[in-house]
Every structure is written in C-alpha cells, then in structure tokens.
Amino acid sequence: MKIPSSIIKEYLHEKFESFLVNNQEFLVDSIFVEDKKKHMSINMATGLWQDFKSKETGNFPQLISHIEGISEQEAHKYVGRKLFDSPEALFDVSTVRQESISNSQSEIDEEFKNFKKLNISSALISDSLSERVASKMVITRGLQDFPFYVGMEGKYVNRLIIPYKYKGDMVYFQARNLSSYGMKYLNPGKATHGVKSSEILFPFNEMLDYVIVTEGPLDAITLQLNGLNATCIQGSMMSYTQARELRGRKIILSFDNDDAGKVGAEKARNLLLRLNTPNIQQVQPPEDYKDWNAFHIDIKDASKMYEYISQSTRAMNFSFFVSQALSAN
C-alpha cells in the first residue's frame, strides 16, 4: 500500500511535539525505551522508521499501531480506509479503537485468548514488533524467569501482560504499555471482567509468616525472583479488602519513595492497625536506585538483595515517623 508523503508528514507533526527534521528524516525520541536524544528516525516519504536506541525497525502502520493502541492488522485497515476520507477526519482513530475495545468486554479467561505467552528466545526473532519489544523489555529488567504474555489484539494490544495466577487459575492481570504513548498500565475493571484492582493482591506464598508489599507487580516479581515473599496492591492506596487478606503475618511495606508512596504507606499502616495487625515494618531500595528492579539489575545477586533487606527493614513505630520527619527538614 503506497501512502502519500503528505499523510505521513501530517500524522507525524500531529503526534510528536518535539522533533527535528533532516531532509526526509523526521527525528524523535524513541517511543520504546527511555531516550532524550532523538534516536528514532522516520522517513517522511515512505513511513519506514528505525529506532537506533531499541534496535527496532518498522513501517508506518506499525508505528500507528503502537501510538494509537490498536493491532497491526487494524492499523493497516485503518490507513487503507482513511486514504479516501476527508482530510479533517484523516486521523480520528476513535472508531477503530472502539471496535478494538468492544471485542474485549469479557471475563479474565476469555480475555487471555487475546494474549500470547512470551517465549523470549523465539520472540527476539519474531515478525511481531510487539513480541520483540516485550522480550527486550523483560531481558533488560532481568525478569526472563517469569511467565509474561503479550497483548496481540483487543483493548490490551501492544502491551506486556503480567498475569496473576492463583491455584492454577488466571485471576487478574496488568497490561503495561510497550511504548511511551497512552496510559502506562491498564487494569481490568469490575464491569468488563468481574474484578477490580482493589480486590486483588499479586499472588504470593501464603504459608510464610511475612510478606513484602509493593505498589506494582514488577517490583513484586523482582523480589520473588530473588527468593523473597512479595505481593503488590496495584497502586499506592491499600484497600480494606487487601488489608484484611494480609493480616496475620509480618507485613513489610515497600511503596515508592515519592509523596504518593509515603502517604500511601502511612494510610496502609493505619488501616492495618485498625485490623489488629501490629507487626508492620518498612523497607525501601537504596537511595541510588529508583526501585527494586533497578537494584536487581545492578547487583545480579539474590544474596545481596536478601542481606540488604534484612539489614534495612525498620518497624513503622513512633521513632520511625520522627526520624522520617527530621530527614525531610
């Protein structure tokens, strides 16, 4: 399908606020990995692109697929249809996106039919851009031993699927965007999948007498792969349902080290205390690391992770909050 260069140029100028132009090359930051030096080059005559940071290449429909959150097949159909539309409606994707979303109004088991289990070795050489990007993301984070999936169609297309498997059943999932466009995470909802995030904990070993509680699943997975018992609450605000499920064991809160994380940790502590859960502790990654996964990538040693957490875990008592207040001033 020959796409007029005028269409390509119009789309690129509409979607990218920060760019450079060098002859026919439209230069932007990578949409797949962190980048501030315009490592992605898109040819405005052909729509072919190359990302020198992620080492990925592709065509114009593939670019639209990841920016708009639709499958490659839908992107091809969309571009073909829009070639004959009026200019003012050229890149209105609401219709095609709604078609995609309407196909995913189902329960968890049914939704997994839209996902493909990620096989790292074969995904690296797959024809699917989503599979390649997902496998590189997982390898970069040192999480190859966890069974991820990739969204191939439907509402969660072009996303890394993090499955929540409990007693052999898929009970929930989170869908992480593979590009910088759109919401970073999408959660299944009560209306569409019969469950909401505040009712779910990331599966952990319930037989152990302690559990580390993080905000997101990738940190919980990182800790589990290092031999530590961990779960997550899908955000910084613990619900009553989650707190009730956690009581009866030593709880170590490890929320993000930002304002939302600090507020969430204090509210979680107060909620757990009201549920007669007195043994509440707290631990954070070393200050030089943004999260547990960054620490994991650097040290590559489960014994060092365990040693650090053992030495750095502190009770969330009066002296803890006094020292926290003093350090903030």
C-alpha positions in Angstrom: 0.0 0.0 0.0 1.5 3.3 -1.1 0.9 6.0 1.4 1.2 9.6 0.2 4.0 11.5 2.0 1.6 14.3 2.8 -0.4 11.9 5.0 2.8 10.7 6.8 4.0 14.3 7.4 0.6 15.4 8.7 0.4 12.5 11.1 3.9 12.9 12.5 3.5 16.6 13.1 0.2 16.0 14.9 1.6 13.2 17.2 5.1 14.5 18.1 5.6 17.8 19.8 9.4 17.6 20.0 11.2 16.7 16.8 14.0 17.5 14.3 13.9 17.4 10.6 16.9 16.4 8.4 16.0 16.3 4.7 13.3 13.5 4.6 14.1 12.2 8.1 11.8 13.0 11.0 13.8 12.6 14.2 12.1 12.0 17.6 12.9 10.3 20.9 12.4 6.5 21.0 8.9 5.5 21.9 10.1 2.1 23.2 12.9 3.0 25.6 13.9 6.0 27.6 15.5 8.5 25.3 16.2 12.2 25.2 18.5 12.4 22.1 16.1 11.7 19.1 17.3 8.2 18.4 14.2 7.3 16.3 14.2 8.3 12.6 11.1 8.2 10.5 11.3 8.6 6.7 8.6 11.1 5.7 8.4 9.8 2.1 8.0 6.1 2.9 6.9 6.0 6.6 9.7 3.4 7.3 11.4 4.0 10.6 14.4 2.9 12.6 14.9 3.2 16.3 18.7 3.2 17.0 18.2 3.0 20.8 15.9 -0.1 20.9 17.4 -1.5 17.6 13.9 -1.9 16.1 12.6 -1.0 12.6 9.2 -1.0 11.1 6.7 0.5 8.7 4.1 3.3 9.0 1.2 1.1 10.0 3.3 -0.5 12.8 4.1 3.0 14.1 0.4 3.9 14.1 -0.4 0.6 15.9 1.9 1.4 18.8 0.9 5.1 19.0 -2.8 4.5 18.8 -3.0 1.3 20.8 -4.5 -0.9 18.0 -3.3 -4.1 16.3 -1.1 -4.0 13.2 -4.0 -5.5 11.2 -6.4 -2.8 12.4 -3.7 -0.2 11.6 -3.4 -1.5 8.0 -7.2 -1.4 7.5 -7.4 2.0 9.1 -4.8 3.6 6.9 -6.4 2.0 3.8 -9.8 3.3 4.7 -8.5 6.8 5.7 -6.8 7.3 2.3 -10.3 8.0 1.0 -11.6 10.0 3.9 -11.8 13.8 4.1 -8.6 15.5 5.4 -10.2 16.7 8.6 -11.1 13.2 9.7 -7.9 11.6 8.5 -6.5 10.6 11.9 -9.6 10.2 14.0 -9.0 6.8 15.5 -12.0 6.7 17.8 -14.0 4.4 15.6 -11.2 1.8 15.1 -10.2 1.9 18.7 -13.8 1.4 19.9 -14.0 -1.6 17.6 -10.9 -3.0 19.2 -12.2 -2.3 22.8 -15.7 -3.7 22.2 -14.1 -7.1 21.4 -12.6 -7.3 24.9 -15.6 -7.0 27.1 -15.2 -10.3 28.8 -14.0 -12.2 31.9 -10.4 -12.9 32.6 -10.2 -16.4 31.0 -11.9 -15.1 27.8 -9.5 -12.1 27.7 -6.4 -14.4 27.7 -7.5 -15.6 24.3 -6.2 -12.2 23.0 -2.8 -12.8 24.6 0.2 -14.8 23.5 2.6 -16.4 26.0 6.0 -14.7 25.7 8.8 -17.1 24.6 11.9 -15.0 25.0 14.1 -16.9 22.6 11.6 -17.0 19.7 10.2 -13.6 20.4 13.5 -11.9 19.8 13.3 -13.0 16.1 9.6 -12.8 15.8 7.9 -11.0 12.9 5.7 -9.3 15.6 7.2 -5.9 16.7 5.2 -6.2 20.0 6.8 -9.6 20.8 10.3 -8.3 20.1 9.9 -5.1 22.1 8.3 -7.1 25.0 11.1 -9.6 25.1 13.8 -6.9 25.1 11.9 -5.1 28.0 11.8 -8.3 30.0 15.5 -9.2 29.3 16.6 -5.6 30.2 14.9 -5.9 33.5 16.3 -9.4 34.3 12.8 -11.0 34.6 13.2 -13.8 32.0 12.1 -16.4 34.5 8.6 -15.0 34.9 5.8 -16.2 32.5 4.7 -13.0 30.8 2.3 -12.6 27.9 1.8 -10.1 25.1 -1.4 -8.5 24.0 -1.9 -9.3 20.3 -5.4 -7.8 19.8 -8.3 -6.2 21.7 -8.1 -3.5 24.3 -4.7 -4.6 25.6 -2.9 -4.9 22.3 0.8 -3.9 22.2 1.1 -4.4 25.9 3.2 -6.6 28.2 0.7 -8.7 30.1 1.6 -9.5 33.7 -0.6 -12.5 34.7 -1.9 -13.1 38.3 -2.1 -16.8 38.6 -3.6 -18.3 41.8 -4.0 -22.0 42.4 -3.7 -22.7 38.7 -6.3 -20.1 37.6 -5.7 -16.7 35.9 -7.5 -14.4 38.3 -6.3 -11.0 37.1 -3.6 -9.3 35.0 -2.0 -5.9 34.4 -1.2 -4.6 31.0 2.0 -2.5 30.7 2.3 -0.3 27.6 5.3 -1.2 25.3 5.6 2.4 24.1 5.5 5.8 25.7 2.1 6.6 24.3 -1.1 6.1 26.3 -1.5 5.0 29.9 1.4 3.1 31.3 -0.8 0.5 32.9 -4.3 -0.7 32.2 -6.2 -2.7 34.8 -9.2 -5.0 34.1 -12.4 -3.5 35.5 -15.4 -4.8 37.5 -17.9 -4.1 34.7 -15.9 -5.8 32.0 -14.0 -8.6 33.8 -15.9 -9.1 37.1 -13.0 -8.0 39.3 -11.3 -4.7 40.3 -7.8 -3.9 41.3 -8.6 -3.1 44.9 -9.9 -6.6 45.4 -6.7 -8.3 44.2 -3.2 -8.9 45.6 -0.4 -10.2 43.4 -0.2 -13.9 44.3 2.4 -14.7 47.0 3.3 -17.6 49.3 0.6 -17.5 51.9 2.3 -20.2 54.0 5.2 -17.8 55.0 4.9 -15.6 58.1 5.9 -12.4 56.3 5.3 -10.6 53.0 6.8 -7.5 51.4 4.1 -5.3 49.9 4.9 -3.1 46.9 2.8 -0.8 44.7 3.3 -2.5 41.3 3.7 -6.1 40.1 7.2 -5.7 38.5 8.7 -4.9 41.9 6.9 -7.8 43.5 8.1 -10.1 40.7 11.6 -8.9 41.1 11.6 -9.6 44.8 10.1 -13.1 44.2 12.7 -14.0 41.7 15.3 -13.1 44.4 13.7 -15.6 46.7 11.7 -13.1 48.8 7.9 -13.3 49.5 6.3 -10.3 47.9 3.0 -9.0 46.7 1.6 -5.7 45.3 -1.6 -3.7 45.6 -1.8 -2.1 42.1 -1.1 1.4 43.3 -0.2 3.3 46.5 -3.6 3.0 48.3 -4.3 -0.3 50.1 -7.9 -1.2 50.3 -9.8 -2.7 53.2 -10.2 -6.0 51.3 -6.4 -6.2 50.7 -5.5 -5.3 54.3 -7.9 -8.0 55.6 -6.2 -10.6 53.4 -2.7 -9.6 54.6 -3.4 -9.6 58.3 -2.0 -12.4 60.5 1.6 -12.1 59.3 4.5 -9.7 59.4 3.9 -7.0 56.8 6.8 -5.1 55.3 5.6 -2.1 53.3 7.8 -1.0 50.4 6.0 1.7 48.5 7.6 4.1 46.1 9.8 6.7 47.6 7.7 9.7 46.5 5.0 11.8 48.1 2.2 9.4 47.0 4.1 6.4 48.3 4.8 8.0 51.7 1.2 9.0 52.1 0.0 5.5 50.9 2.4 3.7 53.3 1.1 5.7 56.3 -2.5 5.1 55.4 -1.8 1.4 54.9 -0.2 1.2 58.3 -3.2 2.9 60.0 -5.6 0.6 58.1 -3.7 -2.5 59.2 -3.5 -1.3 62.8 -7.3 -1.0 62.8 -7.5 -4.6 61.7 -5.3 -5.7 64.6 -2.1 -6.2 62.6 0.6 -4.8 64.8 3.7 -6.1 63.2 4.2 -3.6 60.4 7.6 -2.7 59.0 9.0 -0.8 56.1 11.9 -1.1 53.7 13.0 0.9 50.6 15.5 0.2 47.9 18.9 2.0 48.3 18.7 5.7 47.6 20.7 5.4 44.4 18.0 3.2 42.8 14.6 4.2 41.7 13.0 0.8 42.5 13.8 -2.9 43.4 14.2 -3.8 39.8 16.9 -1.3 39.2 18.7 -2.6 42.3 18.2 -6.2 41.0 19.7 -5.4 37.5 22.8 -3.8 39.1 23.7 -6.3 41.8 22.7 -9.6 40.0 23.0 -11.4 43.3 20.0 -12.7 45.3 22.1 -13.0 48.5 23.0 -9.3 48.4 19.3 -8.4 47.9 18.3 -10.5 50.9 21.2 -9.1 53.0 20.2 -5.5 52.2 16.6 -6.0 53.0 17.4 -7.9 56.3 19.6 -5.0 57.5 17.4 -2.2 56.2 13.9 -3.2 57.4 12.6 -1.0 60.2 9.5 -1.1 62.4 6.9 1.6 61.5 6.6 2.9 65.0 6.8 6.4 66.7 10.6 6.7 66.3 10.3 5.8 62.6 8.0 8.7 61.9 10.1 11.1 64.0 13.2 10.2 62.0 11.3 10.5 58.7 10.0 13.9 59.7 13.5 15.1 60.7 15.1 13.8 57.5 12.5 15.8 55.5 13.5 19.1 57.2 
